[in-house]
Amino acid sequence: MTYPAHIRKKILAELEDSTYREVAAGHRISPNILATWKKQPQPKGSRRSTPRLLTEEVIR
């Protein structure tokens, strides 16, 4: 699940008063996610909704 940027900012703001573990436990997310968000606060764009089709010519 992708959290919007404004939610991420609110959660990251809690790190000023608490530890990664405390904030992560309060929101039921991984402390590693918080570290990732701190490095990249804006969510990435969505993935393609359908996989690409490969033809025999492309595979060879």
Backbone as XML, in Angstrom:
<?xml version="1.0"?>
<chain id="A" units="angstrom">
  <residue number="1" name="MET">
    <atom name="N" x="0.847" y="-1.173" z="0.000"/>
    <atom name="CA" x="0.000" y="0.000" z="0.000"/>
    <atom name="C" x="0.893" y="1.237" z="0.000"/>
  </residue>
  <residue number="2" name="THR">
    <atom name="N" x="0.559" y="2.193" z="-0.810"/>
    <atom name="CA" x="1.321" y="3.433" z="-0.892"/>
    <atom name="C" x="0.631" y="4.513" z="-0.065"/>
  </residue>
  <residue number="3" name="TYR">
    <atom name="N" x="1.389" y="5.124" z="0.813"/>
    <atom name="CA" x="0.854" y="6.218" z="1.615"/>
    <atom name="C" x="1.064" y="7.525" z="0.862"/>
  </residue>
  <residue number="4" name="PRO">
    <atom name="N" x="0.067" y="8.411" z="0.852"/>
    <atom name="CA" x="0.232" y="9.708" z="0.189"/>
    <atom name="C" x="1.318" y="10.542" z="0.881"/>
  </residue>
  <residue number="5" name="ALA">
    <atom name="N" x="1.850" y="11.506" z="0.153"/>
    <atom name="CA" x="2.953" y="12.328" z="0.666"/>
    <atom name="C" x="2.580" y="13.060" z="1.952"/>
  </residue>
  <residue number="6" name="HIS">
    <atom name="N" x="1.351" y="13.572" z="2.055"/>
    <atom name="CA" x="0.989" y="14.330" z="3.260"/>
    <atom name="C" x="0.920" y="13.427" z="4.495"/>
  </residue>
  <residue number="7" name="ILE">
    <atom name="N" x="0.533" y="12.178" z="4.320"/>
    <atom name="CA" x="0.516" y="11.231" z="5.445"/>
    <atom name="C" x="1.951" y="10.880" z="5.838"/>
  </residue>
  <residue number="8" name="ARG">
    <atom name="N" x="2.797" y="10.662" z="4.847"/>
    <atom name="CA" x="4.203" y="10.351" z="5.122"/>
    <atom name="C" x="4.852" y="11.473" z="5.924"/>
  </residue>
  <residue number="9" name="LYS">
    <atom name="N" x="4.579" y="12.722" z="5.554"/>
    <atom name="CA" x="5.172" y="13.861" z="6.256"/>
    <atom name="C" x="4.734" y="13.893" z="7.716"/>
  </residue>
  <residue number="10" name="LYS">
    <atom name="N" x="3.454" y="13.612" z="7.969"/>
    <atom name="CA" x="2.957" y="13.604" z="9.346"/>
    <atom name="C" x="3.636" y="12.514" z="10.163"/>
  </residue>
  <residue number="11" name="ILE">
    <atom name="N" x="3.777" y="11.339" z="9.559"/>
    <atom name="CA" x="4.410" y="10.226" z="10.268"/>
    <atom name="C" x="5.888" y="10.522" z="10.503"/>
  </residue>
  <residue number="12" name="LEU">
    <atom name="N" x="6.572" y="11.054" z="9.492"/>
    <atom name="CA" x="7.994" y="11.377" z="9.647"/>
    <atom name="C" x="8.220" y="12.480" z="10.674"/>
  </residue>
  <residue number="13" name="ALA">
    <atom name="N" x="7.259" y="13.381" z="10.829"/>
    <atom name="CA" x="7.384" y="14.448" z="11.827"/>
    <atom name="C" x="7.424" y="13.878" z="13.243"/>
  </residue>
  <residue number="14" name="GLU">
    <atom name="N" x="6.808" y="12.728" z="13.439"/>
    <atom name="CA" x="6.805" y="12.093" z="14.758"/>
    <atom name="C" x="8.194" y="11.601" z="15.155"/>
  </residue>
  <residue number="15" name="LEU">
    <atom name="N" x="9.094" y="11.453" z="14.187"/>
    <atom name="CA" x="10.447" y="10.982" z="14.488"/>
    <atom name="C" x="11.248" y="11.997" z="15.293"/>
  </residue>
  <residue number="16" name="GLU">
    <atom name="N" x="10.808" y="13.249" z="15.319"/>
    <atom name="CA" x="11.513" y="14.263" z="16.103"/>
    <atom name="C" x="11.407" y="13.987" z="17.600"/>
  </residue>
  <residue number="17" name="ASP">
    <atom name="N" x="10.290" y="13.379" z="18.018"/>
    <atom name="CA" x="10.061" y="13.134" z="19.441"/>
    <atom name="C" x="10.159" y="11.669" z="19.834"/>
  </residue>
  <residue number="18" name="SER">
    <atom name="N" x="10.218" y="10.766" z="18.861"/>
    <atom name="CA" x="10.206" y="9.335" z="19.149"/>
    <atom name="C" x="11.235" y="8.612" z="18.289"/>
  </residue>
  <residue number="19" name="THR">
    <atom name="N" x="11.430" y="7.339" z="18.612"/>
    <atom name="CA" x="12.363" y="6.525" z="17.839"/>
    <atom name="C" x="11.651" y="5.911" z="16.635"/>
  </residue>
  <residue number="20" name="TYR">
    <atom name="N" x="12.456" y="5.368" z="15.723"/>
    <atom name="CA" x="11.895" y="4.693" z="14.551"/>
    <atom name="C" x="10.970" y="3.549" z="14.983"/>
  </residue>
  <residue number="21" name="ARG">
    <atom name="N" x="11.417" y="2.777" z="15.964"/>
    <atom name="CA" x="10.614" y="1.635" z="16.423"/>
    <atom name="C" x="9.275" y="2.072" z="17.005"/>
  </residue>
  <residue number="22" name="GLU">
    <atom name="N" x="9.292" y="3.118" z="17.800"/>
    <atom name="CA" x="8.054" y="3.595" z="18.422"/>
    <atom name="C" x="7.065" y="4.107" z="17.381"/>
  </residue>
  <residue number="23" name="VAL">
    <atom name="N" x="7.552" y="4.902" z="16.449"/>
    <atom name="CA" x="6.677" y="5.450" z="15.408"/>
    <atom name="C" x="6.147" y="4.324" z="14.531"/>
  </residue>
  <residue number="24" name="ALA">
    <atom name="N" x="7.026" y="3.403" z="14.154"/>
    <atom name="CA" x="6.619" y="2.289" z="13.295"/>
    <atom name="C" x="5.563" y="1.427" z="13.988"/>
  </residue>
  <residue number="25" name="ALA">
    <atom name="N" x="5.756" y="1.147" z="15.256"/>
    <atom name="CA" x="4.788" y="0.333" z="15.990"/>
    <atom name="C" x="3.443" y="1.049" z="16.099"/>
  </residue>
  <residue number="26" name="GLY">
    <atom name="N" x="3.465" y="2.350" z="16.289"/>
    <atom name="CA" x="2.229" y="3.118" z="16.401"/>
    <atom name="C" x="1.403" y="3.125" z="15.129"/>
  </residue>
  <residue number="27" name="HIS">
    <atom name="N" x="2.070" y="2.986" z="13.999"/>
    <atom name="CA" x="1.363" y="3.011" z="12.710"/>
    <atom name="C" x="1.326" y="1.641" z="12.033"/>
  </residue>
  <residue number="28" name="ARG">
    <atom name="N" x="1.871" y="0.651" z="12.735"/>
    <atom name="CA" x="1.896" y="-0.735" z="12.237"/>
    <atom name="C" x="2.587" y="-0.838" z="10.878"/>
  </residue>
  <residue number="29" name="ILE">
    <atom name="N" x="3.766" y="-0.205" z="10.801"/>
    <atom name="CA" x="4.604" y="-0.296" z="9.608"/>
    <atom name="C" x="6.020" y="-0.655" z="10.054"/>
  </residue>
  <residue number="30" name="SER">
    <atom name="N" x="6.853" y="-1.001" z="9.121"/>
    <atom name="CA" x="8.227" y="-1.392" z="9.414"/>
    <atom name="C" x="9.110" y="-0.164" z="9.641"/>
  </residue>
  <residue number="31" name="PRO">
    <atom name="N" x="10.051" y="-0.263" z="10.582"/>
    <atom name="CA" x="11.013" y="0.832" z="10.741"/>
    <atom name="C" x="11.825" y="1.063" z="9.462"/>
  </residue>
  <residue number="32" name="ASN">
    <atom name="N" x="12.031" y="0.008" z="8.681"/>
    <atom name="CA" x="12.757" y="0.160" z="7.414"/>
    <atom name="C" x="11.993" y="1.054" z="6.448"/>
  </residue>
  <residue number="33" name="ILE">
    <atom name="N" x="10.675" y="0.990" z="6.476"/>
    <atom name="CA" x="9.853" y="1.856" z="5.624"/>
    <atom name="C" x="10.084" y="3.318" z="6.003"/>
  </residue>
  <residue number="34" name="LEU">
    <atom name="N" x="10.179" y="3.586" z="7.290"/>
    <atom name="CA" x="10.427" y="4.964" z="7.729"/>
    <atom name="C" x="11.769" y="5.472" z="7.206"/>
  </residue>
  <residue number="35" name="ALA">
    <atom name="N" x="12.781" y="4.616" z="7.238"/>
    <atom name="CA" x="14.094" y="5.010" z="6.722"/>
    <atom name="C" x="14.017" y="5.285" z="5.224"/>
  </residue>
  <residue number="36" name="THR">
    <atom name="N" x="13.270" y="4.454" z="4.509"/>
    <atom name="CA" x="13.094" y="4.658" z="3.069"/>
    <atom name="C" x="12.366" y="5.964" z="2.805"/>
  </residue>
  <residue number="37" name="TRP">
    <atom name="N" x="11.317" y="6.231" z="3.561"/>
    <atom name="CA" x="10.552" y="7.471" z="3.391"/>
    <atom name="C" x="11.412" y="8.685" z="3.685"/>
  </residue>
  <residue number="38" name="LYS">
    <atom name="N" x="12.289" y="8.564" z="4.676"/>
    <atom name="CA" x="13.143" y="9.698" z="5.020"/>
    <atom name="C" x="14.077" y="10.029" z="3.852"/>
  </residue>
  <residue number="39" name="LYS">
    <atom name="N" x="14.551" y="8.996" z="3.153"/>
    <atom name="CA" x="15.416" y="9.210" z="1.988"/>
    <atom name="C" x="14.618" y="9.703" z="0.789"/>
  </residue>
  <residue number="40" name="GLN">
    <atom name="N" x="13.404" y="9.184" z="0.640"/>
    <atom name="CA" x="12.567" y="9.522" z="-0.519"/>
    <atom name="C" x="11.146" y="9.804" z="-0.033"/>
  </residue>
  <residue number="41" name="PRO">
    <atom name="N" x="10.853" y="11.054" z="0.390"/>
    <atom name="CA" x="9.543" y="11.362" z="0.973"/>
    <atom name="C" x="8.370" y="11.294" z="-0.005"/>
  </residue>
  <residue number="42" name="GLN">
    <atom name="N" x="8.623" y="11.478" z="-1.291"/>
    <atom name="CA" x="7.532" y="11.425" z="-2.270"/>
    <atom name="C" x="7.371" y="9.999" z="-2.791"/>
  </residue>
  <residue number="43" name="PRO">
    <atom name="N" x="6.140" y="9.501" z="-2.851"/>
    <atom name="CA" x="5.940" y="8.156" z="-3.395"/>
    <atom name="C" x="6.275" y="8.102" z="-4.880"/>
  </residue>
  <residue number="44" name="LYS">
    <atom name="N" x="6.729" y="6.944" z="-5.306"/>
    <atom name="CA" x="7.010" y="6.746" z="-6.729"/>
    <atom name="C" x="5.692" y="6.646" z="-7.471"/>
  </residue>
  <residue number="45" name="GLY">
    <atom name="N" x="5.745" y="6.827" z="-8.771"/>
    <atom name="CA" x="4.554" y="6.678" z="-9.597"/>
    <atom name="C" x="4.077" y="5.232" z="-9.602"/>
  </residue>
  <residue number="46" name="SER">
    <atom name="N" x="2.881" y="5.036" z="-10.051"/>
    <atom name="CA" x="2.335" y="3.686" z="-10.063"/>
    <atom name="C" x="2.964" y="2.868" z="-11.182"/>
  </residue>
  <residue number="47" name="ARG">
    <atom name="N" x="2.923" y="1.580" z="-11.008"/>
    <atom name="CA" x="3.448" y="0.673" z="-12.020"/>
    <atom name="C" x="2.467" y="0.548" z="-13.166"/>
  </residue>
  <residue number="48" name="ARG">
    <atom name="N" x="2.952" y="-0.032" z="-14.241"/>
    <atom name="CA" x="2.061" y="-0.304" z="-15.361"/>
    <atom name="C" x="0.997" y="-1.285" z="-14.895"/>
  </residue>
  <residue number="49" name="SER">
    <atom name="N" x="-0.222" y="-1.082" z="-15.332"/>
    <atom name="CA" x="-1.307" y="-1.939" z="-14.872"/>
    <atom name="C" x="-1.308" y="-3.300" z="-15.555"/>
  </residue>
  <residue number="50" name="THR">
    <atom name="N" x="-0.767" y="-3.381" z="-16.765"/>
    <atom name="CA" x="-0.739" y="-4.666" z="-17.455"/>
    <atom name="C" x="0.693" y="-4.998" z="-17.854"/>
  </residue>
  <residue number="51" name="PRO">
    <atom name="N" x="1.061" y="-6.249" z="-17.751"/>
    <atom name="CA" x="2.411" y="-6.622" z="-18.155"/>
    <atom name="C" x="2.583" y="-6.542" z="-19.664"/>
  </residue>
  <residue number="52" name="ARG">
    <atom name="N" x="3.808" y="-6.310" z="-20.092"/>
    <atom name="CA" x="4.096" y="-6.266" z="-21.521"/>
    <atom name="C" x="4.017" y="-7.671" z="-22.098"/>
  </residue>
  <residue number="53" name="LEU">
    <atom name="N" x="3.617" y="-7.761" z="-23.330"/>
    <atom name="CA" x="3.586" y="-9.037" z="-24.021"/>
    <atom name="C" x="4.872" y="-9.196" z="-24.814"/>
  </residue>
  <residue number="54" name="LEU">
    <atom name="N" x="5.515" y="-10.328" z="-24.646"/>
    <atom name="CA" x="6.739" y="-10.602" z="-25.376"/>
    <atom name="C" x="6.438" y="-11.560" z="-26.519"/>
  </residue>
  <residue number="55" name="THR">
    <atom name="N" x="6.974" y="-11.258" z="-27.666"/>
    <atom name="CA" x="6.808" y="-12.145" z="-28.810"/>
    <atom name="C" x="8.045" y="-13.026" z="-28.930"/>
  </residue>
  <residue number="56" name="GLU">
    <atom name="N" x="7.952" y="-14.049" z="-29.719"/>
    <atom name="CA" x="9.082" y="-14.942" z="-29.944"/>
    <atom name="C" x="10.279" y="-14.185" z="-30.521"/>
  </residue>
  <residue number="57" name="GLU">
    <atom name="N" x="10.026" y="-13.196" z="-31.358"/>
    <atom name="CA" x="11.105" y="-12.428" z="-31.974"/>
    <atom name="C" x="11.895" y="-11.633" z="-30.935"/>
  </residue>
  <residue number="58" name="VAL">
    <atom name="N" x="11.213" y="-11.101" z="-29.975"/>
    <atom name="CA" x="11.870" y="-10.299" z="-28.942"/>
    <atom name="C" x="12.695" y="-11.194" z="-28.018"/>
  </residue>
  <residue number="59" name="ILE">
    <atom name="N" x="12.203" y="-12.375" z="-27.728"/>
    <atom name="CA" x="12.879" y="-13.282" z="-26.804"/>
    <atom name="C" x="14.201" y="-13.774" z="-27.389"/>
  </residue>
  <residue number="60" name="ARG">
    <atom name="N" x="14.261" y="-13.996" z="-28.690"/>
    <atom name="CA" x="15.482" y="-14.516" z="-29.326"/>
    <atom name="C" x="16.498" y="-13.470" z="-29.325"/>
  </residue>
</chain>
